[in-house]
Amino acid sequence: MNHAGRLTLVDREGRGIDVNLASGGRLPAAVAEAFDRWDEVAEWARTFSGSGDVEIRPDLVGPPSPDPRQIFGVGVNYASHAKEAGMELPEHPLIFTKLRAAVAGPYDEIEISTDTVDWEIELAVVIGATARRVPAERAWDHVAGLTAGQDLSDRGIQLRPASAPQYTLGKSLPGFGPTGPLLATADEFADPNDLELVCLVNGEEMQRARTSDFIFSIPEIVEYLSGITILYPGDVILTGTPDGVGATRTPPRYLQAGDVLESRIEGIGEMRHVLVAAG
């Protein structure tokens, strides 16, 4: 966890362990630095036997990867979402990027300035080792862990004009890519390829799905991206959203100032965001 800007291990009772202090200064305090030494950090965490002495405060919890070099999104990665959007199943992963301004924590307020902002709960992958031309069967070796994400999207900007969609701009407003509350390594799950996602707006369920319904699995996405470019430690990949987004409803439904957006993923936890009007 990123707690008060420091790398923090969370124990089974929900208390924190300051990794830098508990390791006698051997491991970094800064969260972003941990990904360049992820194997070392993960091995220490597996063998550490102490208990937590840091009380976790939600207002101090930041994004698990606070300074990613790159943020990728995968479009139409659930068959259910392709159906509701009236799209054919893609032959290859549909990739877009989100800009650095979109990075936000799991409990931050998020400003909206239009009436066309949509929710998209997603499982997020954080890279833990540089990946270039990595085959799918070795992809998990390059993954630091999994966290919850929201690919918030301003559909008005994204589809302006509809003939040439501006995905990056529509999805990169400040705070439109929150992640958290913690990063869970793959060995924390009975099956990291089959996790439940739930998204609620003001307590009303909007999305519920399992990642076993992916069109392209996490290993396939890592293989595809690393075959084209370089994935760096700390990079974030948002793996797609299931059906239930606001834009495809009849009539369309979008987020408004005052709405509370909750995003839950099995084995990871819950993010909670209050939407506020831009000043």
C-alpha positions as CSV (number, residue, x, y, z in Angstrom):
1,M,0.0,0.0,0.0
2,N,1.0,3.6,-0.6
3,H,0.3,5.1,2.9
4,A,1.4,8.7,3.5
5,G,3.7,8.3,0.5
6,R,5.6,5.4,2.1
7,L,5.8,1.8,1.0
8,T,3.6,-0.1,3.5
9,L,2.9,-3.8,3.9
10,V,-0.6,-4.5,5.1
11,D,-1.1,-7.5,7.5
12,R,-4.1,-9.8,7.9
13,E,-5.6,-7.5,10.6
14,G,-5.5,-4.5,8.3
15,R,-2.6,-2.7,10.0
16,G,0.4,-1.4,8.2
17,I,4.1,-2.2,8.4
18,D,6.5,0.5,7.2
19,V,8.7,-1.5,4.8
20,N,11.8,0.8,5.0
21,L,11.8,0.9,8.8
22,A,11.0,-2.8,9.2
23,S,13.7,-3.8,6.8
24,G,16.3,-1.8,8.7
25,G,16.6,0.7,5.8
26,R,17.5,-2.0,3.3
27,L,14.3,-1.4,1.2
28,P,13.0,1.9,-0.1
29,A,10.6,4.2,1.7
30,A,9.3,5.7,-1.6
31,V,6.6,3.6,-3.3
32,A,7.7,4.4,-6.8
33,E,11.2,3.2,-6.1
34,A,10.0,-0.2,-5.0
35,F,9.0,-1.4,-8.5
36,D,12.6,-1.2,-9.7
37,R,13.4,-3.7,-6.9
38,W,10.2,-5.6,-6.9
39,D,11.6,-9.1,-6.6
40,E,13.5,-8.1,-3.5
41,V,10.5,-6.3,-2.0
42,A,8.2,-9.3,-2.6
43,E,10.7,-11.8,-1.2
44,W,11.1,-9.7,1.9
45,A,7.3,-9.4,2.3
46,R,6.8,-13.2,2.0
47,T,9.3,-13.9,4.8
48,F,8.6,-11.0,7.2
49,S,6.8,-12.3,10.3
50,G,6.2,-9.1,12.3
51,S,2.9,-7.5,13.0
52,G,1.6,-4.1,11.9
53,D,2.1,-1.0,14.0
54,V,0.8,1.6,11.6
55,E,-2.9,2.5,11.7
56,I,-4.2,2.8,8.1
57,R,-5.9,6.1,7.5
58,P,-8.0,6.3,4.3
59,D,-7.1,10.0,3.8
60,L,-3.4,9.0,3.6
61,V,-3.8,6.1,1.1
62,G,-2.5,7.0,-2.3
63,P,-2.4,5.1,-5.6
64,P,-0.3,1.9,-5.4
65,S,1.8,3.0,-8.4
66,P,1.9,6.8,-7.9
67,D,4.2,7.7,-10.7
68,P,3.8,5.3,-13.6
69,R,5.8,6.0,-16.8
70,Q,2.9,4.7,-18.9
71,I,-0.8,3.9,-18.3
72,F,-2.5,1.6,-20.8
73,G,-6.1,0.8,-21.2
74,V,-7.7,-2.1,-23.0
75,G,-11.0,-1.4,-24.7
76,V,-13.8,-4.0,-25.2
77,N,-12.2,-6.8,-23.2
78,Y,-15.4,-8.4,-22.0
79,A,-17.8,-10.0,-24.5
80,S,-20.7,-8.5,-22.5
81,H,-19.4,-5.0,-23.0
82,A,-18.9,-5.6,-26.7
83,K,-22.5,-6.8,-26.9
84,E,-23.9,-3.7,-25.1
85,A,-21.8,-1.4,-27.3
86,G,-22.8,-3.1,-30.5
87,M,-19.3,-4.1,-31.4
88,E,-17.7,-7.2,-32.9
89,L,-15.3,-9.1,-30.7
90,P,-11.8,-7.7,-31.4
91,E,-9.1,-9.8,-33.1
92,H,-6.4,-8.1,-31.1
93,P,-6.5,-6.1,-27.9
94,L,-7.7,-2.5,-28.4
95,I,-5.2,-0.3,-26.7
96,F,-5.3,3.3,-25.7
97,T,-3.4,5.4,-23.1
98,K,-4.3,7.6,-20.2
99,L,-2.1,10.6,-19.3
100,R,-0.3,11.2,-16.1
101,A,-2.9,13.7,-14.8
102,A,-5.4,10.9,-14.5
103,V,-3.5,9.2,-11.6
104,A,-5.5,9.4,-8.3
105,G,-5.9,7.5,-5.1
106,P,-8.6,5.2,-4.0
107,Y,-10.5,7.8,-1.8
108,D,-9.8,11.1,-3.5
109,E,-12.5,13.5,-4.5
110,I,-12.8,13.7,-8.3
111,E,-13.8,16.8,-10.1
112,I,-16.2,16.7,-13.1
113,S,-17.0,19.6,-15.3
114,T,-19.5,18.1,-17.8
115,D,-22.6,16.0,-17.7
116,T,-21.2,13.1,-19.8
117,V,-18.7,11.4,-17.3
118,D,-19.1,7.7,-17.2
119,W,-17.9,4.9,-14.8
120,E,-15.8,1.9,-15.8
121,I,-14.6,-0.5,-13.1
122,E,-11.5,-2.4,-14.1
123,L,-8.9,-4.7,-12.8
124,A,-5.5,-3.0,-13.0
125,V,-2.2,-4.6,-13.5
126,V,1.0,-3.0,-12.2
127,I,4.3,-4.1,-13.9
128,G,7.1,-5.2,-11.6
129,A,9.9,-6.0,-14.1
130,T,10.8,-4.5,-17.5
131,A,9.0,-6.5,-20.2
132,R,10.0,-6.7,-23.9
133,R,8.8,-9.5,-26.1
134,V,7.6,-11.5,-23.2
135,P,5.6,-14.7,-24.1
136,A,2.3,-15.2,-22.4
137,E,3.6,-18.2,-20.4
138,R,6.1,-15.9,-18.6
139,A,3.9,-12.8,-18.3
140,W,3.1,-13.2,-14.6
141,D,6.9,-13.1,-13.9
142,H,6.7,-9.4,-14.9
143,V,3.6,-8.5,-12.9
144,A,4.1,-6.8,-9.5
145,G,0.4,-7.3,-8.6
146,L,-3.2,-6.4,-9.1
147,T,-5.3,-3.6,-7.9
148,A,-8.7,-2.0,-8.5
149,G,-9.1,0.8,-11.0
150,Q,-11.6,3.1,-12.6
151,D,-11.3,4.2,-16.2
152,L,-13.5,7.3,-15.8
153,S,-14.4,8.6,-19.2
154,D,-15.9,11.9,-20.4
155,R,-17.9,10.6,-23.3
156,G,-18.5,14.0,-24.7
157,I,-14.8,14.6,-25.2
158,Q,-14.0,11.0,-26.1
159,L,-16.5,11.0,-28.9
160,R,-15.7,14.4,-30.3
161,P,-16.0,13.8,-33.2
162,A,-17.5,10.3,-33.3
163,S,-15.8,9.6,-36.6
164,A,-12.4,10.0,-34.9
165,P,-12.7,9.2,-31.2
166,Q,-10.3,11.0,-28.8
167,Y,-9.9,8.2,-26.3
168,T,-6.8,9.5,-24.6
169,L,-8.2,13.0,-24.0
170,G,-11.6,11.8,-22.9
171,K,-10.1,9.4,-20.3
172,S,-7.2,11.6,-19.0
173,L,-8.9,14.5,-17.1
174,P,-7.4,15.0,-13.7
175,G,-8.2,12.1,-11.4
176,F,-9.9,10.0,-14.1
177,G,-7.6,7.0,-13.4
178,P,-7.8,6.2,-9.7
179,T,-6.4,2.9,-8.4
180,G,-6.1,1.2,-5.0
181,P,-6.5,0.7,-2.2
182,L,-3.7,-1.8,-2.2
183,L,-1.6,-3.9,-4.6
184,A,-2.1,-7.7,-4.1
185,T,0.5,-10.1,-5.5
186,A,-0.8,-12.9,-7.7
187,D,-0.1,-15.5,-5.0
188,E,-2.7,-13.9,-2.7
189,F,-5.5,-15.3,-4.9
190,A,-6.8,-18.8,-5.3
191,D,-7.1,-17.9,-9.1
192,P,-5.8,-14.5,-10.2
193,N,-7.5,-15.1,-13.5
194,D,-11.0,-15.2,-12.0
195,L,-11.9,-12.2,-9.7
196,E,-15.3,-10.6,-9.1
197,L,-15.7,-6.8,-9.9
198,V,-18.6,-4.7,-8.6
199,C,-19.3,-1.0,-9.3
200,L,-22.0,1.0,-7.4
201,V,-23.3,4.6,-7.8
202,N,-25.0,5.9,-4.7
203,G,-25.4,2.3,-3.5
204,E,-27.0,1.1,-6.7
205,E,-25.2,-1.7,-8.5
206,M,-24.2,-0.8,-12.0
207,Q,-21.6,-3.5,-12.9
208,R,-20.9,-7.0,-11.7
209,A,-18.7,-9.4,-13.5
210,R,-15.8,-11.8,-13.3
211,T,-12.4,-11.4,-15.0
212,S,-12.7,-15.0,-16.2
213,D,-14.9,-13.4,-18.9
214,F,-12.0,-11.5,-20.4
215,I,-11.6,-11.7,-24.1
216,F,-7.8,-11.3,-23.7
217,S,-6.2,-12.6,-20.5
218,I,-3.6,-10.7,-18.5
219,P,-0.8,-12.9,-20.0
220,E,-2.1,-12.3,-23.5
221,I,-2.2,-8.5,-22.9
222,V,1.3,-8.4,-21.5
223,E,2.6,-10.5,-24.4
224,Y,0.8,-8.2,-26.9
225,L,2.0,-4.9,-25.4
226,S,5.6,-6.0,-24.8
227,G,5.8,-7.3,-28.3
228,I,5.2,-3.8,-29.5
229,T,6.7,-1.5,-26.9
230,I,8.6,-1.7,-23.6
231,L,6.7,-2.1,-20.3
232,Y,8.5,-0.5,-17.4
233,P,8.3,-1.2,-13.6
234,G,5.4,0.7,-12.2
235,D,3.5,0.9,-15.5
236,V,-0.3,0.4,-15.1
237,I,-2.5,-1.6,-17.4
238,L,-6.3,-1.2,-17.0
239,T,-7.7,-4.4,-18.4
240,G,-11.1,-3.4,-19.6
241,T,-14.6,-3.0,-18.2
242,P,-17.6,-5.3,-18.3
243,D,-21.2,-4.3,-19.3
244,G,-23.2,-1.8,-17.3
245,V,-21.5,1.5,-18.2
246,G,-23.7,4.6,-18.3
247,A,-23.4,5.5,-22.0
248,T,-25.1,2.3,-23.3
249,R,-28.1,2.6,-21.0
250,T,-31.5,3.8,-22.2
251,P,-31.5,6.6,-21.6
252,P,-27.8,7.1,-21.0
253,R,-26.9,7.8,-17.4
254,Y,-23.8,9.7,-16.3
255,L,-22.2,10.8,-13.0
256,Q,-23.2,14.0,-11.3
257,A,-21.6,16.2,-8.6
258,G,-22.5,14.6,-5.3
259,D,-22.6,11.1,-6.5
260,V,-20.6,8.4,-4.6
261,L,-18.8,5.9,-6.8
262,E,-17.8,2.6,-5.2
263,S,-15.5,0.1,-6.9
264,R,-14.9,-3.4,-5.3
265,I,-12.7,-6.2,-6.5
266,E,-12.5,-9.6,-4.7
267,G,-9.3,-10.0,-2.7
268,I,-8.2,-6.4,-3.2
269,G,-10.7,-4.1,-1.5
270,E,-12.9,-1.1,-2.3
271,M,-12.3,2.4,-3.6
272,R,-14.8,5.1,-2.8
273,H,-14.9,8.4,-4.7
274,V,-17.1,11.4,-4.2
275,L,-17.7,13.4,-7.4
276,V,-17.5,17.1,-7.0
277,A,-18.2,20.0,-9.4
278,A,-15.1,21.6,-10.8
279,G,-14.4,25.0,-9.3
